């Protein structure tokens, strides 16, 4: 069976399953729409949480970043998984005990302020919209290649699917759909990784294959071979640290506290019956996440090796060492049609020269000795690496189709969770909580679904022109959550003397400083006197790249909130008692409406 037919069958079957689950588990009340009726088993919730969090960035883009950044990309592995430990230990059980539906609702009640609640909604929407752009990019990439659709068309199809099961099912439908999506995505990620690890190293576990010797009998370890292959082409060593240590530490911290502050993940712990179940859910989520995150380094390294070996099949610089463009394999042609892989014959020899032409010394030698005129792979979108890897490795069509279904499952599951968090904030926190307190549950549910539809349209529009690779866009979202939401939650639980004014100022300072830094160095707006501030380490403050600034924004948030609280009215006694009660590890709290 040809690949296109196989892909339609596999992807179509998974979509039918998602829609069927949504119909079966459709929400009939606000409790079911916002918190799945608080009846989800911890193991099931852990699996749903894993799918909710392991987005297109985790499935599609992270291994692509590892493939091209090598050692430096370890920050994603450490930051995103380490953040879950913070979430499990410091936030999840206490927020579940408080017994609310949404993160802004907790912030509004803890800081006894509707203004704080509205500012939290703004922070949530900014972070979530930024995050969902990355998911839309992943949806568009997967559809455009495997269903032979234009990127935009694939994006529209994904929007329709998400709209159907998220709007109909709410948190209840999304939860059970995400359980199915986790099973699809983890199977789709590990099966091709096992095949490729066996082919390259003879070891069926990619976690071990990464450190094993090549299966060609040379005795060379895989990472040593990869280092040799890339350095021969002028690229930096794969296993060497290339970025600044301080930037790596700050970036890792930003991803960690950003993970702990993600509202669409936090609300997952509102769906379990008890506080102890919230802790158990976080533990199970870590188990399910670990399977993918320990596999990703092997996937990234093997994808880079396979890609480079395909293009550079012989001795570097020899007349026959480079792949003849007219003889390029079918997978190359397939990805060219998507526009995510592009070749330009700069020296007119009909062969593909793929090397680091930014390495001036190597580029000069290549031009003088071999007649190379520059890197001819003018575009290799990092987000294609996981999806293209099975094709490059010549795996069976059913494996390639499975990977497509897994990538879509990862993107759709997180997109649904994010859109649900946005719609809940608008309908429950803004409308029901502030501007129309007397509306009925039926009307609130209607507005929640309308808000969901609006959020999908906005996310789709932004997804048509994403500001970077999926993982880069998601990293920006983590930075925004780290600088605004995480400090407010931490101080809300552990600092009973932080008042409403301090919390509002802290969130605005954290969010504002991070946005200012990101927009300045990403070049998304012009500030007088900063037109020459290119997005390079030479211009970054203390060498901190824009995606890493969330940790600095969080420090500014904490500091400003504490200072302002000391200079303004103290927290009322009943709120201080409330904060102390939250930290008592017993009871589960009752949901409020």
Backbone torsions as a table, in degrees:
resi	resn	phi	psi	omega
1	UNK	NA	135.8	-177.5
2	UNK	-71.4	161.7	-172.8
3	UNK	-62.9	-42.7	-176.9
4	UNK	-61.4	-46.0	179.4
5	UNK	-63.1	-45.4	179.7
6	UNK	-60.0	-41.3	-179.0
7	UNK	-65.6	-43.2	177.9
8	UNK	-59.5	-39.9	-178.9
9	UNK	-67.1	-49.3	-176.4
10	UNK	-66.8	-49.5	-179.2
11	UNK	-65.5	-41.5	178.7
12	UNK	-61.3	-39.9	179.5
13	UNK	-64.9	-41.3	179.4
14	UNK	-67.9	-39.3	178.2
15	UNK	-63.6	-41.5	178.3
16	UNK	-61.7	-38.7	178.1
17	UNK	-64.0	-44.5	-179.8
18	UNK	-61.4	-45.7	-178.1
19	UNK	-67.2	-39.0	177.5
20	UNK	-62.1	-42.3	177.5
21	UNK	-63.6	-41.3	-179.8
22	UNK	-61.9	-40.1	178.2
23	UNK	-66.4	-42.3	-179.0
24	UNK	-66.3	-37.0	-174.0
25	UNK	-108.2	29.6	-176.9
26	UNK	-64.3	144.8	-177.1
27	UNK	-80.4	134.4	178.2
28	UNK	-114.2	-2.3	-179.9
29	UNK	-146.2	166.5	178.3
30	UNK	-65.2	-33.6	178.5
31	UNK	-62.2	-41.2	178.6
32	UNK	-73.1	-35.2	-178.8
33	UNK	-70.4	-40.3	-176.4
34	UNK	-89.3	-35.9	-170.9
35	UNK	-138.1	19.4	176.7
36	UNK	54.7	29.7	179.1
37	UNK	70.3	8.4	-179.3
38	UNK	54.5	38.2	-178.3
39	UNK	-125.2	21.7	-176.2
40	UNK	-85.2	133.5	178.7
41	UNK	-66.8	143.9	-177.7
42	UNK	-54.7	-40.7	-179.8
43	UNK	-66.7	-45.3	177.9
44	UNK	-62.4	-40.3	179.6
45	UNK	-68.0	-35.5	175.9
46	UNK	-63.2	-39.6	178.2
47	UNK	-68.2	-43.2	177.8
48	UNK	-64.2	-38.1	178.1
49	UNK	-64.1	-41.5	177.4
50	UNK	-59.3	-44.7	178.3
51	UNK	-67.4	-39.4	-179.9
52	UNK	-60.5	-38.3	-174.9
53	UNK	-90.6	-35.0	179.9
54	UNK	-79.6	89.5	-170.6
55	UNK	-90.1	-168.4	173.3
56	UNK	-59.0	-30.2	178.4
57	UNK	-64.4	-41.0	179.6
58	UNK	-72.9	-47.3	-173.4
59	UNK	-77.6	-49.0	-171.6
60	UNK	-93.6	-45.7	-165.6
61	UNK	-95.1	-32.3	-173.3
62	UNK	-62.7	-46.2	178.6
63	UNK	-64.8	-30.2	175.4
64	UNK	-65.2	-40.9	176.0
65	UNK	-65.8	-40.8	177.4
66	UNK	-62.3	-39.2	-179.2
67	UNK	-60.3	-37.7	-174.5
68	UNK	-101.7	-25.5	179.9
69	UNK	-96.1	-22.6	179.6
70	UNK	65.0	-129.9	-174.9
71	UNK	-53.8	-40.3	-175.9
72	UNK	-61.7	-24.2	-179.1
73	UNK	-77.4	-2.5	177.8
74	UNK	-64.0	-17.1	178.0
75	UNK	-60.6	-32.6	179.9
76	UNK	-69.3	-40.1	178.6
77	UNK	-64.9	-46.3	-177.4
78	UNK	-72.0	-42.9	-175.8
79	UNK	-69.2	-47.8	-174.9
80	UNK	-71.7	-33.8	177.6
81	UNK	-81.9	-38.6	179.0
82	UNK	-62.3	-31.9	178.8
83	UNK	-62.9	-29.4	179.2
84	UNK	-68.6	-30.4	176.3
85	UNK	-65.4	-43.6	175.9
86	UNK	-59.4	-45.3	-179.0
87	UNK	-60.8	-45.1	-178.2
88	UNK	-67.3	-37.5	-174.8
89	UNK	-85.0	-38.1	-166.9
90	UNK	-108.4	-21.9	-173.0
91	UNK	-122.9	-51.7	-168.0
92	UNK	-52.6	-52.7	-176.3
93	UNK	-65.6	-35.5	-177.4
94	UNK	-73.1	-39.0	177.8
95	UNK	-68.4	-36.3	176.7
96	UNK	-65.5	-38.1	180.0
97	UNK	-65.3	-33.0	179.9
98	UNK	-64.0	-31.0	169.1
99	UNK	79.5	33.6	178.2
100	UNK	-104.0	174.0	-178.8
101	UNK	-89.9	-33.8	-171.8
102	UNK	-134.2	162.6	177.3
103	UNK	-65.9	-46.8	177.7
104	UNK	-60.6	-30.9	178.0
105	UNK	-65.4	-42.1	175.4
106	UNK	-60.9	-47.4	-178.1
107	UNK	-63.2	-40.8	178.8
108	UNK	-62.6	-43.1	-179.4
109	UNK	-74.4	-41.6	-178.2
110	UNK	-65.1	-39.1	-178.3
111	UNK	-99.1	15.0	174.2
112	UNK	40.5	52.2	-174.3
113	UNK	-156.4	126.5	174.1
114	UNK	-70.3	-31.1	177.2
115	UNK	-62.2	-44.0	177.6
116	UNK	-60.8	-38.7	-179.8
117	UNK	-64.7	-43.9	-179.8
118	UNK	-68.1	-39.2	176.9
119	UNK	-63.2	-39.3	177.4
120	UNK	-63.3	-37.2	176.9
121	UNK	-62.4	-43.8	178.9
122	UNK	-60.3	-46.7	179.5
123	UNK	-60.6	-43.4	-179.6
124	UNK	-61.9	-46.2	-177.0
125	UNK	-66.1	-42.5	179.8
126	UNK	-61.2	-47.8	-179.5
127	UNK	-66.2	-43.0	-175.6
128	UNK	-70.6	-40.8	178.1
129	UNK	-63.4	-41.8	177.7
130	UNK	-61.2	-41.7	-179.4
131	UNK	-65.5	-42.3	-173.6
132	UNK	-70.9	-22.1	175.8
133	UNK	-59.2	-41.7	178.5
134	UNK	-61.8	-35.2	179.1
135	UNK	-70.0	-40.0	179.2
136	UNK	-64.8	-36.6	175.9
137	UNK	-61.1	-44.2	179.4
138	UNK	-63.3	-41.1	178.1
139	UNK	-61.7	-45.8	-179.6
140	UNK	-63.1	-41.0	179.7
141	UNK	-63.0	-47.9	-177.2
142	UNK	-65.0	-46.4	-179.5
143	UNK	-65.2	-42.7	-174.4
144	UNK	-62.1	-33.6	-179.1
145	UNK	-85.4	-51.5	-166.6
146	UNK	-89.0	-17.3	176.5
147	UNK	-111.9	13.1	177.3
148	UNK	52.0	45.1	178.5
149	UNK	-114.9	157.2	170.7
150	UNK	-63.3	152.7	179.5
151	UNK	-53.0	-46.6	-178.0
152	UNK	-64.1	-41.4	180.0
153	UNK	-63.4	-43.0	177.6
154	UNK	-60.5	-37.9	178.2
155	UNK	-63.4	-42.4	179.8
156	UNK	-64.0	-39.9	178.3
157	UNK	-62.1	-45.0	178.5
158	UNK	-61.3	-39.7	178.2
159	UNK	-60.9	-40.7	-179.2
160	UNK	-65.4	-43.8	180.0
161	UNK	-62.3	-47.5	179.3
162	UNK	-61.5	-44.1	-179.4
163	UNK	-56.8	-42.2	-175.0
164	UNK	-64.7	-55.5	-171.5
165	UNK	-83.4	-24.0	178.4
166	UNK	-78.5	-43.2	179.8
167	UNK	-67.6	-40.4	-178.2
168	UNK	-72.3	-46.9	-170.1
169	UNK	-92.7	-20.5	-175.3
170	UNK	59.6	-154.2	-178.3
171	UNK	-63.6	-33.6	-179.8
172	UNK	-65.6	-49.5	179.1
173	UNK	-66.5	-41.6	-179.2
174	UNK	-63.4	-39.7	-179.2
175	UNK	-58.8	-52.0	-177.0
176	UNK	-73.6	-29.0	173.5
177	UNK	-66.6	-39.5	-179.3
178	UNK	-67.1	-30.5	175.4
179	UNK	-62.0	-45.3	177.4
180	UNK	-64.8	-39.8	-179.1
181	UNK	-66.5	-34.3	177.4
182	UNK	-63.2	-44.9	-179.7
183	UNK	-59.8	-41.6	179.6
184	UNK	-66.1	-48.7	-172.9
185	UNK	-69.7	-37.3	-177.0
186	UNK	-73.3	-35.2	176.3
187	UNK	-66.8	-42.2	-178.4
188	UNK	-67.8	-29.1	-178.0
189	UNK	-81.1	-40.4	-172.4
190	UNK	-83.8	-34.0	-176.4
191	UNK	-60.8	-53.6	178.1
192	UNK	-64.8	-31.3	178.3
193	UNK	-63.0	-38.4	178.0
194	UNK	-65.5	-46.1	178.9
195	UNK	-58.8	-47.4	-176.0
196	UNK	-67.9	-38.5	177.4
197	UNK	-63.4	-40.1	176.9
198	UNK	-62.7	-43.5	-178.8
199	UNK	-62.6	-42.5	-173.1
200	UNK	-86.1	-37.7	-171.8
201	UNK	-123.5	-11.8	-176.1
202	UNK	78.4	1.1	178.7
203	UNK	-105.2	125.6	-173.4
204	UNK	-76.9	-17.9	177.4
205	UNK	-93.1	115.3	-179.9
206	UNK	-61.4	-27.3	177.2
207	UNK	-61.3	-36.9	178.8
208	UNK	-89.2	-31.4	179.4
209	UNK	-60.8	-31.6	179.8
210	UNK	-57.6	-33.6	-179.4
211	UNK	-106.6	15.2	-177.3
212	UNK	-97.9	167.6	176.2
213	UNK	-78.5	154.9	178.9
214	UNK	-64.4	150.4	-177.7
215	UNK	-81.4	1.3	-178.0
216	UNK	-82.2	2.4	177.6
217	UNK	83.6	2.7	-178.0
218	UNK	-74.3	-20.7	-176.0
219	UNK	81.1	-1.5	179.6
220	UNK	-79.1	133.4	177.7
221	UNK	-73.1	149.3	-173.3
222	UNK	-58.2	-44.5	-179.4
223	UNK	-67.1	-33.5	175.0
224	UNK	-65.4	-41.8	178.0
225	UNK	-62.9	-42.8	-179.9
226	UNK	-64.2	-42.7	176.7
227	UNK	-57.9	-43.3	-178.8
228	UNK	-65.6	-44.1	-177.2
229	UNK	-61.7	-46.5	-175.5
230	UNK	-76.0	-36.8	179.6
231	UNK	-70.5	-29.2	175.7
232	UNK	-63.3	-21.7	-179.5
233	UNK	-103.7	15.0	175.2
234	UNK	87.3	-5.3	178.6
235	UNK	-75.8	158.6	176.6
236	UNK	-67.9	153.8	178.6
237	UNK	-55.6	135.3	-177.0
238	UNK	-63.8	-38.0	-173.7
239	UNK	-94.0	2.7	-178.5
240	UNK	-92.1	148.0	173.9
241	UNK	-77.3	127.9	-175.7
242	UNK	-111.6	-26.1	179.7
243	UNK	-93.8	172.2	178.8
244	UNK	-72.0	144.8	-178.1
245	UNK	-64.1	-43.1	-178.9
246	UNK	-61.3	-42.6	178.2
247	UNK	-61.9	-41.1	179.5
248	UNK	-63.1	-41.8	179.8
249	UNK	-64.3	-46.8	-179.3
250	UNK	-65.6	-40.8	179.5
251	UNK	-61.9	-46.1	179.3
252	UNK	-60.3	-43.6	178.9
253	UNK	-63.9	-39.5	179.0
254	UNK	-62.1	-43.4	178.6
255	UNK	-66.4	-37.3	-179.2
256	UNK	-65.1	-54.1	-176.3
257	UNK	-74.7	-23.0	173.3
258	UNK	-66.7	-40.9	175.6
259	UNK	-59.1	-46.1	-178.1
260	UNK	-67.6	-18.0	-178.5
261	UNK	-106.3	7.7	-178.8
262	UNK	-72.3	117.7	-175.1
263	UNK	-64.5	-34.5	-177.5
264	UNK	-71.8	-21.9	175.2
265	UNK	-84.1	-41.8	-179.1
266	UNK	-58.9	-41.7	-176.7
267	UNK	-65.8	-17.4	177.2
268	UNK	-63.4	-29.1	-178.3
269	UNK	-82.3	-2.8	173.5
270	UNK	-84.9	-7.1	-173.4
271	UNK	-91.8	-6.4	-177.2
272	UNK	-95.5	157.8	-173.9
273	UNK	-68.1	-36.7	-170.7
274	UNK	-133.6	167.6	177.7
275	UNK	-62.2	-44.3	-179.4
276	UNK	-61.8	-30.8	177.7
277	UNK	-68.9	-31.0	177.0
278	UNK	-64.4	-42.8	176.9
279	UNK	-64.0	-44.8	-179.4
280	UNK	-62.8	-39.5	178.9
281	UNK	-60.5	-43.4	179.5
282	UNK	-62.8	-39.5	177.9
283	UNK	-64.5	-45.5	178.4
284	UNK	-65.2	-37.5	177.6
285	UNK	-59.4	-41.2	178.2
286	UNK	-62.1	-39.4	178.3
287	UNK	-61.7	-47.9	-177.3
288	UNK	-68.3	-35.5	179.1
289	UNK	-69.9	-36.2	-177.2
290	UNK	-57.6	-35.6	-178.0
291	UNK	-57.7	-45.9	-179.0
292	UNK	-75.3	-41.3	-171.8
293	UNK	-73.9	-21.9	173.3
294	UNK	-85.5	-16.2	177.7
295	UNK	-85.2	-30.9	-173.1
296	UNK	-56.6	-42.5	179.6
297	UNK	-59.2	-40.3	177.5
298	UNK	-65.9	-42.2	179.4
299	UNK	-60.9	-46.1	-178.2
300	UNK	-63.8	-47.3	-178.3
301	UNK	-64.5	-43.0	-178.3
302	UNK	-69.4	-34.3	177.5
303	UNK	-64.7	-42.4	179.5
304	UNK	-64.3	-41.9	-179.7
305	UNK	-64.7	-45.4	-179.7
306	UNK	-64.0	-43.5	179.9
307	UNK	-61.4	-48.7	-176.5
308	UNK	-66.4	-40.9	179.8
309	UNK	-65.7	-31.8	179.6
310	UNK	-66.0	-42.9	-177.0
311	UNK	-81.3	-41.1	-179.0
312	UNK	-107.2	84.2	-171.8
313	UNK	-90.3	-8.7	-179.4
314	UNK	-134.0	-161.9	-178.5
315	UNK	-65.6	135.4	179.9
316	UNK	-64.2	128.2	178.0
317	UNK	92.9	-13.9	179.0
318	UNK	-76.2	151.8	-176.8
319	UNK	-58.9	-27.0	-177.2
320	UNK	-109.2	12.6	-174.9
321	UNK	-76.5	-24.2	-176.0
322	UNK	-99.6	149.9	179.5
323	UNK	-64.6	132.5	174.0
324	UNK	-72.8	126.8	-174.9
325	UNK	-58.8	-40.8	-179.1
326	UNK	-65.7	-18.5	-179.0
327	UNK	-105.6	15.5	-179.4
328	UNK	-59.4	146.9	-177.8
329	UNK	-69.7	167.0	-175.3
330	UNK	-63.7	-35.9	-179.7
331	UNK	-61.5	-34.5	179.0
332	UNK	-63.7	-46.0	179.5
333	UNK	-62.9	-40.7	-178.9
334	UNK	-59.8	-45.8	-177.5
335	UNK	-75.9	-25.2	174.3
336	UNK	-62.1	-36.5	-178.0
337	UNK	-66.0	-22.3	179.0
338	UNK	-81.6	-15.4	-175.9
339	UNK	83.1	1.5	-178.4
340	UNK	-92.8	-4.9	175.5
341	UNK	-135.8	123.3	-176.0
342	UNK	-136.0	140.4	178.6
343	UNK	-122.4	141.3	176.6
344	UNK	-135.7	119.1	-176.6
345	UNK	-80.4	91.8	-172.7
346	UNK	-77.9	-25.7	-179.3
347	UNK	-111.6	3.1	172.7
348	UNK	69.8	20.7	-178.6
349	UNK	-94.1	-3.1	178.0
350	UNK	77.8	3.9	178.5
351	UNK	-113.6	158.1	-175.6
352	UNK	-96.3	115.0	173.5
353	UNK	-98.5	113.4	-177.8
354	UNK	-118.2	105.5	-177.8
355	UNK	-158.1	174.5	-177.9
356	UNK	-89.8	94.8	-179.3
357	UNK	-80.2	-1.4	172.6
358	UNK	-81.7	-16.0	173.0
359	UNK	-79.0	96.3	-168.9
360	UNK	-60.6	-39.5	-179.0
361	UNK	-64.5	-46.6	-179.4
362	UNK	-67.5	-41.2	-178.2
363	UNK	-63.0	-39.2	178.7
364	UNK	-64.5	-42.8	178.3
365	UNK	-63.9	-43.1	-178.8
366	UNK	-62.3	-38.7	-179.0
367	UNK	-72.2	-42.0	-176.7
368	UNK	-72.0	-45.7	-173.1
369	UNK	-87.5	-32.5	-171.4
370	UNK	-120.6	-6.1	178.6
371	UNK	77.8	20.4	177.8
372	UNK	-78.3	140.8	-176.0
373	UNK	-113.4	13.1	-179.8
374	UNK	134.2	161.5	178.5
375	UNK	-62.2	120.6	-175.2
376	UNK	-91.4	-10.2	171.5
377	UNK	-86.4	81.1	-171.4
378	UNK	-71.9	-15.8	174.5
379	UNK	-149.0	120.5	169.5
380	UNK	-130.6	90.7	-177.4
381	UNK	-62.7	124.3	-175.3
382	UNK	-63.2	-24.1	-177.9
383	UNK	-72.5	-6.6	-179.8
384	UNK	-90.6	-11.3	-166.5
385	UNK	-62.6	-46.0	-179.2
386	UNK	-66.5	-39.7	-177.9
387	UNK	-73.5	-33.7	-179.1
388	UNK	-83.9	-21.6	-174.1
389	UNK	-53.7	-47.1	178.5
390	UNK	-62.7	-34.1	177.8
391	UNK	-69.2	-43.4	179.0
392	UNK	-60.8	-39.2	-179.3
393	UNK	-80.5	0.3	177.5
394	UNK	59.3	44.1	176.2
395	UNK	-80.0	164.0	-178.8
396	UNK	-60.2	156.0	-177.5
397	UNK	-60.6	-33.2	-178.0
398	UNK	-67.7	-30.3	176.8
399	UNK	-70.4	-42.7	179.3
400	UNK	-62.8	-42.4	178.2
401	UNK	-64.0	-37.9	179.1
402	UNK	-63.9	-39.6	178.3
403	UNK	-63.1	-40.9	177.5
404	UNK	-60.0	-44.6	178.9
405	UNK	-64.0	-37.6	179.1
406	UNK	-66.9	-42.7	177.8
407	UNK	-61.9	-40.5	178.3
408	UNK	-68.4	-38.1	178.2
409	UNK	-62.0	-42.5	-179.6
410	UNK	-63.9	-45.0	-178.9
411	UNK	-68.4	-43.4	-177.0
412	UNK	-67.8	-38.1	-177.2
413	UNK	-65.4	-45.2	-179.8
414	UNK	-71.5	-39.9	178.4
415	UNK	-58.2	-41.7	179.9
416	UNK	-64.0	-43.5	179.3
417	UNK	-63.7	-41.2	178.8
418	UNK	-65.7	-45.1	-178.9
419	UNK	-65.9	-33.9	176.7
420	UNK	-66.2	-40.8	178.1
421	UNK	-63.1	-40.3	179.3
422	UNK	-65.6	-47.5	-177.6
423	UNK	-65.8	-36.6	178.4
424	UNK	-65.2	-39.9	179.0
425	UNK	-63.4	-41.7	-177.9
426	UNK	-70.9	-48.1	-174.8
427	UNK	-77.3	-44.4	-173.5
428	UNK	-86.0	-40.0	-175.2
429	UNK	-90.0	-41.4	-178.3
430	UNK	-85.2	-53.2	-174.9
431	UNK	-75.9	-62.8	-177.8
432	UNK	-67.3	-37.4	-173.8
433	UNK	-81.9	-25.2	-173.3
434	UNK	-126.3	-56.7	-167.5
435	UNK	-93.7	-22.3	-179.0
436	UNK	-144.5	66.8	-172.7
437	UNK	-64.4	-23.5	-174.7
438	UNK	-92.0	6.6	-176.7
439	UNK	-69.3	153.4	-178.7
440	UNK	-76.1	165.5	178.3
441	UNK	-62.2	-37.3	-180.0
442	UNK	-64.1	-42.7	179.3
443	UNK	-67.5	-40.7	177.7
444	UNK	-60.5	-41.2	179.7
445	UNK	-64.8	-39.1	177.9
446	UNK	-62.1	-45.7	-179.5
447	UNK	-67.7	-31.7	176.1
448	UNK	-61.8	-40.8	-179.4
449	UNK	-73.0	-36.3	176.1
450	UNK	-64.3	-43.3	178.4
451	UNK	-62.6	-38.0	177.3
452	UNK	-60.9	-46.2	179.1
453	UNK	-61.0	-43.2	178.4
454	UNK	-63.0	-40.9	179.8
455	UNK	-64.9	-37.4	178.6
456	UNK	-64.1	-41.2	179.6
457	UNK	-63.9	-45.8	179.4
458	UNK	-62.9	-45.1	-179.1
459	UNK	-63.3	-40.5	178.4
460	UNK	-64.2	-41.4	179.0
461	UNK	-61.5	-45.6	179.5
462	UNK	-69.0	-32.2	179.5
463	UNK	-67.1	-19.8	178.6
464	UNK	-69.0	-27.0	179.4
465	UNK	-133.1	66.9	-176.9
466	UNK	-66.5	147.1	-177.6
467	UNK	-82.5	12.2	-179.9
468	UNK	169.7	-173.2	175.0
469	UNK	-63.4	156.6	-175.6
470	UNK	-54.7	-46.1	-178.1
471	UNK	-67.4	-32.3	177.9
472	UNK	-68.0	-42.5	179.0
473	UNK	-64.0	-42.7	178.9
474	UNK	-63.8	-37.9	177.9
475	UNK	-60.7	-37.9	175.8
476	UNK	-61.6	-42.1	179.1
477	UNK	-62.8	-40.2	178.0
478	UNK	-63.1	-39.7	178.0
479	UNK	-62.6	-39.4	179.3
480	UNK	-67.9	-41.1	177.0
481	UNK	-66.5	-37.9	-179.8
482	UNK	-63.8	-39.8	-173.8
483	UNK	-82.5	-19.1	-173.7
484	UNK	-116.6	-53.3	-171.0
485	UNK	-85.0	-45.9	-176.0
486	UNK	-57.1	-48.9	179.9
487	UNK	-61.7	-38.3	179.3
488	UNK	-62.9	-39.0	178.9
489	UNK	-70.2	-44.9	-179.5
490	UNK	-61.2	-47.3	179.3
491	UNK	-68.9	-30.4	177.8
492	UNK	-64.8	-28.7	-178.7
493	UNK	-95.4	-39.8	-169.2
494	UNK	-113.1	-4.1	-179.6
495	UNK	-128.2	88.0	-172.3
496	UNK	-71.0	-10.9	-178.0
497	UNK	-98.8	4.2	174.0
498	UNK	-81.6	123.1	-173.3
499	UNK	-97.7	-175.5	-175.6
500	UNK	-65.7	-42.4	179.8
501	UNK	-62.8	-43.9	178.3
502	UNK	-61.2	-42.2	-179.0
503	UNK	-64.1	-44.6	-179.5
504	UNK	-63.4	-48.3	179.4
505	UNK	-61.0	-42.9	-179.3
506	UNK	-60.7	-46.4	179.9
507	UNK	-63.3	-42.6	-179.1
508	UNK	-67.2	-40.9	178.4
509	UNK	-65.0	-46.1	-179.6
510	UNK	-62.0	-50.2	-179.2
511	UNK	-65.8	-45.8	-176.5
512	UNK	-64.0	-44.0	-179.7
513	UNK	-65.1	-39.3	-179.8
514	UNK	-68.3	-44.1	177.3
515	UNK	-61.6	-42.4	-179.6
516	UNK	-60.7	-45.3	-179.4
517	UNK	-65.2	-44.6	-179.3
518	UNK	-63.3	-49.5	-176.3
519	UNK	-65.4	-34.5	-179.6
520	UNK	-64.9	-49.5	-173.5
521	UNK	-87.8	-15.6	171.8
522	UNK	-83.8	-10.8	178.7
523	UNK	72.5	30.0	-176.3
524	UNK	-88.6	-9.3	168.3
525	UNK	-154.9	166.9	-175.3
526	UNK	-104.8	127.9	172.8
527	UNK	-113.7	128.0	-179.6
528	UNK	-49.9	129.0	178.8
529	UNK	90.0	-4.3	-177.8
530	UNK	-117.2	11.9	-175.6
531	UNK	-60.8	-25.7	-177.6
532	UNK	-95.1	5.2	-178.1
533	UNK	-79.5	83.4	178.3
534	UNK	-69.8	157.7	-179.4
535	UNK	-80.3	71.2	-178.9
536	UNK	-133.0	154.8	-179.4
537	UNK	-56.0	-28.1	-179.1
538	UNK	-65.2	-27.6	-177.3
539	UNK	-98.9	-20.4	-177.4
540	UNK	-63.6	145.6	176.3
541	UNK	-67.7	115.8	-177.7
542	UNK	55.1	26.4	178.7
543	UNK	74.6	17.5	-177.9
544	UNK	-90.7	117.6	-179.2
545	UNK	-74.8	159.3	-174.2
546	UNK	-54.9	-40.5	-178.5
547	UNK	-65.6	-17.6	-176.4
548	UNK	-98.2	-4.8	-170.1
549	UNK	-73.2	-12.1	-178.7
550	UNK	-55.5	-36.5	179.8
551	UNK	-65.6	-37.9	177.0
552	UNK	-68.5	-40.8	176.1
553	UNK	-60.3	-35.9	178.2
554	UNK	-65.8	-41.4	177.5
555	UNK	-60.8	-43.7	178.5
556	UNK	-64.1	-35.9	177.3
557	UNK	-63.1	-53.3	179.2
558	UNK	-56.3	-48.5	-174.8
559	UNK	-64.0	-47.1	-177.5
560	UNK	-67.7	-38.0	179.2
561	UNK	-63.9	-43.2	-178.7
562	UNK	-68.1	-44.3	-179.4
563	UNK	-64.2	-47.9	-179.2
564	UNK	-63.3	-37.8	179.2
565	UNK	-63.5	-34.7	179.0
566	UNK	-71.6	-25.0	-176.2
567	UNK	-95.8	-4.6	-177.8
568	UNK	-122.7	-173.6	-173.7
569	UNK	-60.6	140.7	-179.6
570	UNK	-68.8	161.7	178.7
571	UNK	-70.1	133.4	178.0
572	UNK	-56.4	151.2	-176.6
573	UNK	-59.7	-40.3	-175.6
574	UNK	-67.2	-28.7	176.2
575	UNK	-73.6	-38.0	177.3
576	UNK	-63.5	-39.0	176.3
577	UNK	-66.2	-36.7	178.3
578	UNK	-61.9	-44.1	179.9
579	UNK	-63.2	-41.9	178.1
580	UNK	-63.3	-37.6	-179.3
581	UNK	-67.7	-34.3	179.3
582	UNK	-59.7	-36.4	-174.3
583	UNK	-83.0	-5.2	176.1
584	UNK	-77.3	118.4	-171.6
585	UNK	-78.7	58.9	173.7
586	UNK	-153.1	154.9	-176.2
587	UNK	84.2	164.1	-178.5
588	UNK	-122.8	-9.9	-179.1
589	UNK	75.4	151.1	178.4
590	UNK	-111.1	141.3	179.9
591	UNK	-66.3	140.6	176.9
592	UNK	-110.7	155.5	-176.7
593	UNK	-118.4	NA	NA
